[in-house]
Amino acid sequence: MNKVTITIDNQQIQVPENYTVLEAARSIGIDIPTLCFLKDINEVGACRMCLVEVQGAKALQTACVLPVTEGMVIKTNTKTVREARKATLELILSNHNRECLTCTRNGNCELQTLSNEMGIKDIPFEGDKTECVVDLSSHSIVRDTSKCIVCGRCVSVCHKVQTVGVLGFINRGFETTVGPVFDKGIGDVACINCGQCIAACPVGALREKDSSEYVWEALEDSSKHVVVQTAPAVRAALGEEFGLPMGTGVTGRMAAALKRLGFDKVFDTDFAADLTILEEGYELLGRLKNNGKLPMITSCSPGWIKFCEHYYPEFLDNLSTCKSPHEMLGALIKSYYAEKNNIDPKDIFVVSIMPCTAKKYEAARGELATSGYQDVDVVLTTRELARMIKEARIDFANLKDEDFDEVLGESTGAGVIFGATGGVMEAALRTVAEVVTGKELEKIEFNQVRGTEGIKEAEIDLGEVKVKVAVAHSTGKARELLEKVKSGEADYHFIEVMGCPGGCVTGGGQPHLSSKDRYTKNVMELRAKALYDEDTSKAIRKSHQNPMIKKLYEEYLGEPNSHKSHELLHTHYIKRDKYPIDNTCEYNKYCLGFDEAASCEE
C-alpha cells in the first residue's frame, strides 16, 4: 500500500493513502470526537462532530469521510474547530430528552461523555422538540424517539450488517426521526429482535425491554421456587460492567453474585449446551445416514431463527429441530428437576441470563411450553443482571468464586465455547468425530472454524465420512451463505449460524462499548478468548463425556433423539410474513404490489 505524508497538529506523519483524516489522527493518538461514525458501517459525516481545519479549504471538513492527500495540513484543535463542535453539540442537545439520571445509558452514553468533555454548561438554543414516540410493541426492544439524535447508526447496522432493513429515516428536516415504515411499531414489522441496533446506538434511543422487576417480584414471592441459568457468553463480558478488563472471565464471581441475589438454584446453560450437542449431533448423523434434509443448520440463535422464518422459509426444514440450550434447560427444570425434587412446575420460575435480546422474544413463543408452562419465564440481558447486582449493592469485583449447583450446573469445555462464533460447530465436531470413528481425538481443537471471518468453510475427515461444514455470523453473512446454497455454488452437510456479528459474545444484550473501546479493541476476539481459556482449563472438554449428561439420559431421557427427548427438547418453526399486512390500511394493495385489494387470508 502506497503512503502519503501529511501534517496533523504540527506532527508530520506517513499513513496509507486509503486512510481518512480520522484514521490518520487516531493512528497517532489524536482523538477526534464522533457520534455517527461506525467503521465500515456508518461513515456519512452526518453528526458534524468530527470537524477539522484543512489548510486551503474554504470551510471546516468532516474528518471521518475526508481522504488524506499528499501534503495535507490539518488542525484538529483550533478555536474555530472547538467552537463549531460545541455549537453542533448544543444544537443536538436542544432537541434531546436530557433526563440523564433516569436513562439506562447514564454514565455510558457517548452524547453525555462528549458533553462533559467539551464543557457544555447550558443550552442556548432551547425551542420546539421533535414529537416523542415511545414504542413498546416489541418483546425485546424499546424505541424512544425523544433520545434519538438521528445519527443513522442503527439504520446502517440493520441494513448493511444484518440485512434486515426494518429501520429507516422518516420525514425530513427538523421532523426527521428513525423507525419502521408507516410509523409501525418495531414489533409489528419483520424485526428479528437481535438488538444490534441497541448495540450501535450511542444514546438511549434504543434499549432492551427491562424485565428485572418481574425477577425481583419472583424472588420476594415465597411460593415461587426461582431458578436462574446463565449463558456461556455472559461470563465473558459481565465483568466489564464492574470495571474489569475486557476479556476477563468471571464465571465463579457470577455464580456467587446470583446466589447472593437470592435465587433458589443457580444452574448453567452450558449444561444444556452439552445436551444440545448430543441431540444435534445425533440428529445430524441420522440425516446423513437416512438421506435426511441437508445441509442441517443450527437452531440455537433465536435472531437467526426468526430471520429464517421471515426471509428464507424454504430453509425451515434444514433447521435442526433442537430448541436453543436455555429453552432445553428450562424444559428440564420444569420436568426432570421438578419431578426429582417433588415441586409443582407451576411454582417454578425460570430466569435466563442471556447476552441476547432475541431470547426475550423466543421465551414468549407458544411452541416452547413443553410442560404446559413456558419453558423460560423471564429473560434478562447481561446489562440487566449487572443493574440488579449494583442495585443489591454487591461488590462484584471482589467476590470469591463459587460453583454452580448440581446436577444442571455441570458442563464441559465444549459447552462454554458456544458463546463464540464457530463454537457450536467445534463442540459438535468433537462429539460427532468420536461417535463416527469410535476413536478418541488426538487433537480436539478445530481451528478451521475459529476466528472472526464472516464465513468460514472446512471439510472435516471423519474416517470413511468427509463432512463439509460452514460457519456464518450475522444474518447478513447468513444471507450470503444461503444464497450460495440456493444457487448450487456451495454444498455443505452442516452449517452453524449465529445471528449477531461475532456470535453471542457481541450479542445485543452485552455491555455497551465506549467509543474508545469500539475502535481500539478487538472486542469479538477478547471476549471469545475468555471462553476458549475456560474451555482449556476444563477437565472434561467433550459434551458426550459430561457425567451428568450421561446420568440424565440413563435416568430420564433414554438416549439422544428418543421420544422423550423429542417431547422435551425439540420444537418446530413457522413461515412468517416478510411484510406483515395491516388490513385496516387501504394502501396495502399498492405497497405490496397487488393488482387489486386482497384480504389477509388471500
Secondary structure per residue as TSV (DSSP state, phi and psi in degrees):
chain	resnum	aa	ss	phi	psi
A	1	M	-	360.0	126.1
A	2	N	-	-67.1	152.1
A	3	K	E	-118.3	156.0
A	4	V	E	-123.6	155.3
A	5	T	E	-102.8	125.4
A	6	I	E	-133.3	167.8
A	7	T	E	-124.2	123.7
A	8	I	E	-122.0	121.4
A	9	D	T	47.0	49.0
A	10	N	T	71.1	7.0
A	11	Q	E	-102.6	118.6
A	12	Q	E	-87.0	125.4
A	13	I	E	-137.9	162.5
A	14	Q	E	-112.9	132.7
A	15	V	E	-137.5	157.8
A	16	P	E	-56.6	143.9
A	17	E	T	-67.3	-15.1
A	18	N	T	-92.3	6.6
A	19	Y	-	-74.6	153.5
A	20	T	B	-92.2	168.9
A	21	V	H	-61.1	-37.2
A	22	L	H	-61.2	-47.0
A	23	E	H	-63.7	-40.8
A	24	A	H	-62.6	-44.2
A	25	A	H	-63.8	-44.6
A	26	R	H	-67.2	-27.4
A	27	S	H	-66.3	-19.6
A	28	I	T	-116.4	20.5
A	29	G	T	82.4	16.2
A	30	I	-	-94.7	118.5
A	31	D	-	-96.0	94.7
A	32	I	-	-80.3	128.0
A	33	P	-	-70.3	146.5
A	34	T	-	-140.8	157.1
A	35	L	S	-127.5	-41.9
A	36	C	S	-88.5	-16.1
A	37	F	-	-73.7	129.1
A	38	L	B	-133.9	119.8
A	39	K	T	-52.1	126.4
A	40	D	T	66.2	2.7
A	41	I	T	-120.7	-52.6
A	42	N	B	-133.3	87.8
A	43	E	-	-118.7	80.9
A	44	V	-	-127.6	-9.4
A	45	G	-	63.5	32.2
A	46	A	-	-79.9	-35.9
A	47	C	S	-80.7	-21.6
A	48	R	-	67.4	17.5
A	49	M	T	-80.2	-19.1
A	50	C	T	-96.2	26.1
A	51	L	E	-61.9	140.3
A	52	V	E	-140.1	161.8
A	53	E	E	-92.6	133.6
A	54	V	E	-122.1	125.2
A	55	Q	T	-57.4	126.9
A	56	G	T	95.1	-16.0
A	57	A	-	-82.2	146.6
A	58	K	S	-79.8	-20.6
A	59	A	S	-140.8	167.1
A	60	L	-	-63.4	148.0
A	61	Q	E	-116.0	151.3
A	62	T	E	-87.4	116.3
A	63	A	T	-66.3	-28.5
A	64	C	T	-71.8	-19.9
A	65	V	T	-121.9	5.3
A	66	L	-	-93.4	115.2
A	67	P	B	-71.0	146.6
A	68	V	-	-73.8	151.4
A	69	T	-	-137.3	156.4
A	70	E	T	-56.2	128.6
A	71	G	T	82.5	1.4
A	72	M	-	-60.4	138.1
A	73	V	E	-119.4	122.6
A	74	I	E	-124.7	139.9
A	75	K	E	-120.3	125.6
A	76	T	S	-107.1	-4.5
A	77	N	S	-141.8	48.4
A	78	T	-	-94.1	166.6
A	79	K	H	-59.3	-41.3
A	80	T	H	-61.2	-44.2
A	81	V	H	-64.7	-46.9
A	82	R	H	-62.0	-42.9
A	83	E	H	-67.4	-38.1
A	84	A	H	-65.7	-44.1
A	85	R	H	-63.8	-42.4
A	86	K	H	-64.6	-42.0
A	87	A	H	-63.5	-40.3
A	88	T	H	-61.8	-44.0
A	89	L	H	-65.0	-40.4
A	90	E	H	-63.9	-36.8
A	91	L	H	-67.3	-40.2
A	92	I	H	-62.7	-44.9
A	93	L	H	-66.5	-27.9
A	94	S	H	-65.2	-22.5
A	95	N	T	-112.9	25.8
A	96	H	S	-118.8	142.1
A	97	N	-	-72.4	107.8
A	98	R	-	-99.1	30.4
A	99	E	-	-83.8	67.0
A	100	C	G	-64.6	-33.9
A	101	L	G	-64.6	-25.2
A	102	T	G	-104.1	12.2
A	103	C	S	-95.0	141.1
A	104	T	T	-64.7	-18.2
A	105	R	T	-94.8	5.6
A	106	N	T	-56.8	125.4
A	107	G	T	88.3	-10.8
A	108	N	S	-143.7	48.8
A	109	C	-	-121.9	128.7
A	110	E	H	-66.8	-34.6
A	111	L	H	-68.1	-44.2
A	112	Q	H	-62.0	-43.0
A	113	T	H	-61.8	-45.9
A	114	L	H	-63.9	-38.6
A	115	S	H	-61.6	-41.6
A	116	N	H	-66.5	-45.2
A	117	E	H	-67.0	-31.5
A	118	M	T	-96.8	7.2
A	119	G	T	67.9	37.7
A	120	I	-	-71.1	121.1
A	121	K	-	-107.7	-33.8
A	122	D	-	-151.3	170.1
A	123	I	-	-116.2	105.9
A	124	P	T	-79.7	-3.3
A	125	F	T	-111.2	32.4
A	126	E	-	-59.0	138.9
A	127	G	-	-174.9	-152.4
A	128	D	-	-63.4	151.3
A	129	K	-	-118.7	149.6
A	130	T	-	-60.9	141.7
A	131	E	-	-58.2	134.3
A	132	C	-	-89.1	136.3
A	133	V	-	-128.1	127.9
A	134	V	E	-110.1	109.6
A	135	D	E	-95.2	112.3
A	136	L	-	-111.2	18.4
A	137	S	-	-73.5	-18.7
A	138	S	S	-91.1	150.8
A	139	H	S	-68.8	-24.1
A	140	S	S	-115.3	-36.0
A	141	I	E	-122.6	135.9
A	142	V	E	-110.1	131.8
A	143	R	E	-114.4	122.4
A	144	D	E	-122.8	102.3
A	145	T	G	-70.6	-16.1
A	146	S	G	-68.3	-15.6
A	147	K	G	-109.8	-2.7
A	148	C	-	-73.1	132.2
A	149	I	-	-105.8	12.1
A	150	V	-	53.5	41.5
A	151	C	-	-78.2	-24.1
A	152	G	-	87.1	1.9
A	153	R	H	-63.6	-43.2
A	154	C	H	-64.7	-38.0
A	155	V	H	-62.6	-46.3
A	156	S	H	-65.9	-41.8
A	157	V	I	-62.9	-44.3
A	158	C	I	-63.9	-39.4
A	159	H	I	-82.5	-50.0
A	160	K	I	-86.0	-38.1
A	161	V	I	-90.8	-50.6
A	162	Q	S	-90.3	-16.9
A	163	T	-	52.3	34.3
A	164	V	-	-93.1	-49.3
A	165	G	-	70.8	35.5
A	166	V	-	-92.0	-6.1
A	167	L	-	-110.1	143.6
A	168	G	E	-160.3	176.4
A	169	F	E	-84.4	136.1
A	170	I	E	-120.0	136.4
A	171	N	S	69.3	-172.5
A	172	R	S	-135.9	163.9
A	173	G	G	58.3	-137.3
A	174	F	G	-62.7	-25.8
A	175	E	G	-84.4	1.1
A	176	T	-	-64.3	131.1
A	177	T	E	-134.0	175.6
A	178	V	E	-120.2	133.1
A	179	G	E	177.6	-174.6
A	180	P	S	-72.4	165.4
A	181	V	G	-61.4	147.5
A	182	F	G	56.5	30.3
A	183	D	G	59.0	25.5
A	184	K	-	-70.9	158.4
A	185	G	-	-73.6	153.7
A	186	I	G	-67.4	-21.0
A	187	G	G	-81.9	-4.8
A	188	D	G	-105.9	7.5
A	189	V	T	-123.0	-177.1
A	190	A	T	-84.8	45.4
A	191	C	-	-69.6	142.9
A	192	I	-	-101.1	4.7
A	193	N	-	65.0	20.3
A	194	C	-	-67.5	-25.9
A	195	G	-	79.1	8.8
A	196	Q	H	-66.6	-24.2
A	197	C	H	-65.3	-37.9
A	198	I	H	-65.2	-44.1
A	199	A	H	-63.0	-31.9
A	200	A	H	-82.1	-28.1
A	201	C	-	-63.8	129.7
A	202	P	S	-82.2	-10.0
A	203	V	S	-128.3	-156.9
A	204	G	S	-102.9	24.9
A	205	A	S	-71.7	-23.6
A	206	L	E	-130.1	132.5
A	207	R	E	-151.8	164.1
A	208	E	E	-73.8	152.6
A	209	K	-	-75.6	114.1
A	210	D	-	-74.6	125.1
A	211	S	-	-113.9	11.0
A	212	S	H	-65.0	-30.9
A	213	E	H	-63.3	-34.4
A	214	Y	H	-63.4	-35.9
A	215	V	H	-72.6	-43.4
A	216	W	H	-56.9	-43.4
A	217	E	H	-62.6	-42.9
A	218	A	H	-63.8	-40.2
A	219	L	H	-65.2	-27.2
A	220	E	H	-84.2	-15.0
A	221	D	-	-88.0	108.9
A	222	S	T	-66.3	-16.9
A	223	S	T	-83.1	-9.2
A	224	K	-	-100.8	138.1
A	225	H	E	-100.0	105.7
A	226	V	E	-99.5	119.7
A	227	V	E	-116.4	136.9
A	228	V	E	-121.1	147.8
A	229	Q	E	-135.3	150.7
A	230	T	E	-125.8	132.7
A	231	A	-	-72.7	157.2
A	232	P	G	-55.2	-44.6
A	233	A	G	-71.6	-20.0
A	234	V	G	-61.1	-42.0
A	235	R	G	-67.2	-17.2
A	236	A	G	-88.3	-7.7
A	237	A	T	-134.0	-20.6
A	238	L	G	-56.0	-37.3
A	239	G	G	-58.9	-27.5
A	240	E	G	-60.7	-31.0
A	241	E	G	-69.8	-12.5
A	242	F	G	-121.2	24.1
A	243	G	T	83.2	6.0
A	244	L	-	-80.6	150.3
A	245	P	-	-60.7	145.7
A	246	M	T	-57.8	134.5
A	247	G	T	93.9	5.0
A	248	T	-	-81.3	121.1
A	249	G	-	-77.2	133.2
A	250	V	-	-129.2	35.2
A	251	T	H	-55.5	-51.7
A	252	G	H	-66.0	-41.7
A	253	R	H	-66.7	-35.6
A	254	M	H	-63.7	-46.0
A	255	A	H	-60.6	-41.3
A	256	A	H	-63.7	-42.1
A	257	A	H	-64.7	-40.6
A	258	L	H	-64.6	-37.0
A	259	K	H	-66.9	-37.0
A	260	R	H	-70.3	-25.4
A	261	L	H	-71.0	-18.9
A	262	G	T	108.4	12.0
A	263	F	-	-66.8	141.3
A	264	D	S	-69.5	-35.9
A	265	K	E	-140.8	141.3
A	266	V	E	-117.9	106.1
A	267	F	E	-108.5	171.8
A	268	D	E	-120.8	124.6
A	269	T	H	-62.0	-19.2
A	270	D	H	-59.2	-32.3
A	271	F	H	-58.3	-46.1
A	272	A	H	-72.5	-25.0
A	273	A	H	-64.0	-43.0
A	274	D	H	-60.1	-41.9
A	275	L	H	-63.7	-40.6
A	276	T	H	-58.8	-40.4
A	277	I	H	-61.6	-41.1
A	278	L	H	-64.4	-48.3
A	279	E	H	-66.6	-45.2
A	280	E	H	-72.6	-39.6
A	281	G	H	-62.0	-45.0
A	282	Y	H	-72.0	-29.4
A	283	E	H	-64.2	-42.9
A	284	L	H	-63.2	-45.2
A	285	L	H	-61.4	-37.6
A	286	G	H	-63.7	-41.3
A	287	R	H	-67.7	-38.7
A	288	L	H	-64.8	-40.1
A	289	K	H	-75.5	-36.0
A	290	N	T	-109.1	21.9
A	291	N	T	56.1	41.9
A	292	G	-	-75.6	178.6
A	293	K	S	-66.9	121.4
A	294	L	S	-128.3	153.5
A	295	P	S	-71.6	146.8
A	296	M	E	-81.9	138.1
A	297	I	E	-121.8	137.3
A	298	T	-	-61.7	156.5
A	299	S	-	-130.6	20.1
A	300	C	-	-89.9	-5.0
A	301	S	-	-105.4	107.5
A	302	P	H	-67.9	-27.3
A	303	G	H	-65.1	-43.9
A	304	W	H	-63.4	-42.1
A	305	I	H	-59.9	-45.9
A	306	K	H	-67.4	-35.9
A	307	F	H	-59.1	-45.5
A	308	C	H	-62.9	-42.2
A	309	E	H	-62.9	-38.0
A	310	H	H	-81.2	-45.8
A	311	Y	H	-108.6	-22.0
A	312	Y	-	-137.2	56.3
A	313	P	G	-62.6	-19.5
A	314	E	G	-66.3	-13.6
A	315	F	G	-101.3	7.9
A	316	L	G	-60.9	-36.3
A	317	D	G	-72.4	-15.6
A	318	N	G	-80.5	-21.1
A	319	L	B	-67.2	140.2
A	320	S	-	-59.2	143.6
A	321	T	-	-82.6	-1.5
A	322	C	B	-64.2	137.4
A	323	K	-	-66.1	164.4
A	324	S	-	-69.9	157.8
A	325	P	H	-55.0	-43.5
A	326	H	H	-68.6	-29.7
A	327	E	H	-72.1	-37.1
A	328	M	H	-58.8	-47.3
A	329	L	H	-66.5	-37.6
A	330	G	H	-59.4	-42.4
A	331	A	H	-64.6	-39.0
A	332	L	H	-69.9	-37.2
A	333	I	I	-62.7	-37.5
A	334	K	I	-91.3	8.6
A	335	S	I	-131.3	-79.8
A	336	Y	I	-56.6	-53.8
A	337	Y	I	-64.8	-41.3
A	338	A	H	-62.1	-44.1
A	339	E	H	-66.3	-43.3
A	340	K	H	-60.9	-33.8
A	341	N	T	-108.6	10.1
A	342	N	T	53.6	48.8
A	343	I	-	-115.7	133.5
A	344	D	-	-69.1	127.1
A	345	P	G	-54.5	-28.5
A	346	K	G	-68.0	-18.2
A	347	D	G	-95.1	-1.2
A	348	I	E	-95.4	132.1
A	349	F	E	-118.8	112.9
A	350	V	E	-101.3	126.0
A	351	V	E	-114.8	127.8
A	352	S	E	-107.3	128.7
A	353	I	E	-98.5	115.0
A	354	M	E	-127.9	153.2
A	355	P	S	-83.6	10.5
A	356	C	-	-131.3	133.2
A	357	T	S	-81.5	-26.7
A	358	A	H	-65.3	-22.3
A	359	K	H	-64.7	-26.4
A	360	K	H	-63.6	-44.3
A	361	Y	H	-65.0	-44.6
A	362	E	H	-57.6	-42.8
A	363	A	H	-62.5	-22.5
A	364	A	T	-91.1	-3.8
A	365	R	-	-65.5	132.9
A	366	G	T	-63.0	-26.2
A	367	E	T	-68.8	-17.2
A	368	L	-	-103.1	60.8
A	369	A	-	-141.8	59.6
A	370	T	T	-59.4	-42.0
A	371	S	T	-86.3	5.8
A	372	G	S	95.9	-9.3
A	373	Y	S	-126.3	154.3
A	374	Q	-	-55.3	135.8
A	375	D	S	-56.7	-41.5
A	376	V	-	-124.1	131.1
A	377	D	S	-86.0	-40.9
A	378	V	E	-143.6	140.7
A	379	V	E	-114.0	129.5
A	380	L	E	-112.9	143.0
A	381	T	E	-80.4	170.1
A	382	T	H	-56.4	-40.8
A	383	R	H	-64.2	-41.9
A	384	E	H	-64.8	-40.9
A	385	L	H	-61.6	-43.3
A	386	A	H	-59.0	-40.9
A	387	R	H	-66.0	-37.3
A	388	M	H	-65.1	-42.7
A	389	I	H	-62.3	-41.7
A	390	K	H	-67.0	-41.4
A	391	E	H	-62.9	-33.8
A	392	A	T	-80.7	-0.5
A	393	R	T	61.6	37.6
A	394	I	-	-89.2	129.2
A	395	D	-	-81.6	79.5
A	396	F	G	-58.4	-46.8
A	397	A	G	-60.3	-26.4
A	398	N	G	-106.1	10.4
A	399	L	-	-67.9	147.6
A	400	K	-	-87.4	145.8
A	401	D	-	-61.8	140.1
A	402	E	-	-131.2	164.6
A	403	D	-	-96.5	159.2
A	404	F	-	-70.3	163.7
A	405	D	-	-81.0	148.6
A	406	E	S	-79.2	160.1
A	407	V	S	-88.6	-24.1
A	408	L	T	-82.9	15.9
A	409	G	T	-112.2	3.5
A	410	E	-	-91.6	133.2
A	411	S	-	-148.3	171.0
A	412	T	-	-113.0	175.1
A	413	G	H	-62.5	-30.1
A	414	A	H	-63.4	-36.3
A	415	G	H	-67.0	-37.2
A	416	V	H	-72.8	-29.2
A	417	I	G	-78.4	-0.8
A	418	F	G	-54.5	-26.7
A	419	G	G	-75.6	-11.9
A	420	A	S	-107.9	147.5
A	421	T	T	-57.5	133.3
A	422	G	T	90.4	-12.2
A	423	G	H	-67.8	-39.4
A	424	V	H	-65.1	-43.5
A	425	M	H	-61.6	-46.8
A	426	E	H	-63.6	-43.3
A	427	A	H	-61.6	-40.7
A	428	A	H	-65.7	-41.4
A	429	L	H	-65.9	-34.6
A	430	R	H	-59.7	-37.4
A	431	T	H	-83.6	-49.0
A	432	V	H	-60.0	-40.0
A	433	A	H	-60.3	-42.5
A	434	E	H	-75.2	-33.3
A	435	V	H	-66.5	-42.3
A	436	V	H	-71.0	-46.3
A	437	T	H	-86.3	-21.7
A	438	G	-	70.8	11.9
A	439	K	S	-121.2	151.3
A	440	E	-	-78.7	134.7
A	441	L	-	-64.9	135.9
A	442	E	S	-75.3	-36.5
A	443	K	-	-131.1	120.8
A	444	I	-	-98.4	-5.7
A	445	E	-	-82.5	124.1
A	446	F	-	-104.1	82.7
A	447	N	G	-66.1	-16.9
A	448	Q	G	-60.7	-28.6
A	449	V	G	-106.1	7.7
A	450	R	-	-91.7	166.6
A	451	G	S	104.4	173.1
A	452	T	S	-106.3	12.2
A	453	E	-	-61.1	140.3
A	454	G	S	-58.8	-41.2
A	455	I	E	-130.7	129.0
A	456	K	E	-121.8	138.6
A	457	E	E	-126.0	149.1
A	458	A	E	-157.8	156.0
A	459	E	E	-118.9	118.8
A	460	I	E	-103.4	123.7
A	461	D	E	-85.5	113.4
A	462	L	E	-111.6	48.8
A	463	G	T	78.4	-109.7
A	464	E	T	-77.6	-13.4
A	465	V	E	-117.2	133.3
A	466	K	E	-112.3	120.5
A	467	V	E	-105.6	124.1
A	468	K	E	-90.5	124.7
A	469	V	E	-127.0	159.5
A	470	A	E	-144.9	151.6
A	471	V	E	-130.8	130.9
A	472	A	E	-132.2	140.2
A	473	H	E	-128.8	137.2
A	474	S	S	89.5	144.4
A	475	T	H	-72.3	-21.0
A	476	G	H	-63.4	-44.7
A	477	K	H	-71.0	-31.9
A	478	A	H	-62.7	-41.9
A	479	R	H	-59.5	-45.6
A	480	E	H	-59.4	-43.2
A	481	L	H	-67.8	-44.3
A	482	L	H	-65.1	-34.4
A	483	E	H	-64.7	-36.1
A	484	K	H	-66.1	-39.9
A	485	V	H	-65.3	-44.0
A	486	K	H	-60.5	-40.0
A	487	S	H	-79.8	-10.2
A	488	G	T	85.6	3.6
A	489	E	S	-69.7	-29.0
A	490	A	-	-129.3	148.4
A	491	D	-	-138.8	119.4
A	492	Y	-	-131.7	163.3
A	493	H	S	-98.0	-35.0
A	494	F	E	-144.9	132.7
A	495	I	E	-129.5	133.1
A	496	E	E	-102.5	129.3
A	497	V	E	-124.3	129.7
A	498	M	E	-113.5	132.4
A	499	G	S	-68.2	-26.0
A	500	C	S	-104.9	146.8
A	501	P	T	-58.3	127.4
A	502	G	T	87.2	-6.8
A	503	G	G	83.8	-158.9
A	504	C	G	-67.0	-23.8
A	505	V	G	-61.8	-25.6
A	506	T	G	-119.0	38.8
A	507	G	-	-67.2	167.4
A	508	G	T	-67.7	-10.6
A	509	G	T	-107.1	7.9
A	510	Q	S	-80.8	165.1
A	511	P	-	-53.5	140.6
A	512	H	-	-65.2	146.6
A	513	L	-	-96.8	139.4
A	514	S	-	-71.0	158.3
A	515	S	H	-60.7	-31.9
A	516	K	H	-69.8	-47.5
A	517	D	H	-60.0	-34.0
A	518	R	H	-59.9	-33.6
A	519	Y	H	-113.3	-4.4
A	520	T	H	-107.3	-13.9
A	521	K	S	-125.6	143.2
A	522	N	-	-87.1	88.0
A	523	V	H	-61.6	-45.2
A	524	M	H	-56.0	-47.4
A	525	E	H	-71.1	-39.0
A	526	L	H	-64.4	-46.0
A	527	R	H	-69.1	-39.5
A	528	A	H	-63.2	-36.8
A	529	K	H	-59.9	-35.7
A	530	A	H	-60.1	-36.8
A	531	L	H	-74.4	-43.1
A	532	Y	H	-66.0	-34.5
A	533	D	H	-64.5	-41.1
A	534	E	H	-67.2	-38.3
A	535	D	H	-56.9	-48.3
A	536	T	H	-62.0	-32.9
A	537	S	H	-79.6	-11.2
A	538	K	-	-75.5	142.0
A	539	A	S	-68.4	-36.1
A	540	I	-	-116.7	129.9
A	541	R	-	-123.8	10.6
A	542	K	-	-126.3	133.2
A	543	S	G	-59.0	-41.2
A	544	H	G	-70.2	-9.5
A	545	Q	G	-97.9	1.1
A	546	N	-	-65.5	115.6
A	547	P	H	-63.7	-29.3
A	548	M	H	-76.3	-28.8
A	549	I	H	-67.3	-42.7
A	550	K	H	-59.8	-42.9
A	551	K	H	-62.6	-41.1
A	552	L	H	-60.4	-43.2
A	553	Y	I	-68.9	-39.5
A	554	E	I	-65.7	-41.8
A	555	E	I	-86.7	-25.0
A	556	Y	I	-138.0	-49.8
A	557	L	I	-91.3	-21.4
A	558	G	-	88.7	-78.5
A	559	E	S	-154.1	163.2
A	560	P	T	-58.3	138.1
A	561	N	T	66.4	21.0
A	562	S	-	-70.1	173.0
A	563	H	H	-60.5	-42.1
A	564	K	H	-63.8	-42.0
A	565	S	H	-60.8	-43.9
A	566	H	H	-65.6	-36.5
A	567	E	H	-60.5	-43.5
A	568	L	H	-95.1	-36.4
A	569	L	H	-112.1	-3.5
A	570	H	B	-120.2	161.3
A	571	T	-	-150.0	-166.6
A	572	H	-	-141.1	168.6
A	573	Y	-	-128.9	161.9
A	574	I	-	-131.5	148.9
A	575	K	-	-70.0	134.8
A	576	R	-	-121.9	147.8
A	577	D	-	-63.5	137.3
A	578	K	S	-73.6	-34.0
A	579	Y	S	-124.2	83.9
A	580	P	-	-51.7	130.9
A	581	I	-	-89.8	132.1
A	582	D	-	-101.0	104.0
A	583	N	T	-76.0	3.1
A	584	T	T	-89.4	-5.6
A	585	C	-	-99.6	118.2
A	586	E	T	-71.3	-10.6
A	587	Y	T	-94.6	0.9
A	588	N	H	-55.6	-37.2
A	589	K	H	-63.8	-29.9
A	590	Y	H	-83.1	-43.2
A	591	C	H	-62.3	-36.9
A	592	L	T	-96.0	1.9
A	593	G	T	80.2	20.9
A	594	F	-	-78.4	148.2
A	595	D	S	-76.2	-28.9
A	596	E	S	-147.0	164.8
A	597	A	-	-58.7	143.0
A	598	A	-	-132.9	144.8
A	599	S	-	-79.3	167.1
A	600	C	S	-60.0	-37.6
A	601	E	-	-64.9	-37.9
A	602	E	-	-72.3	360.0
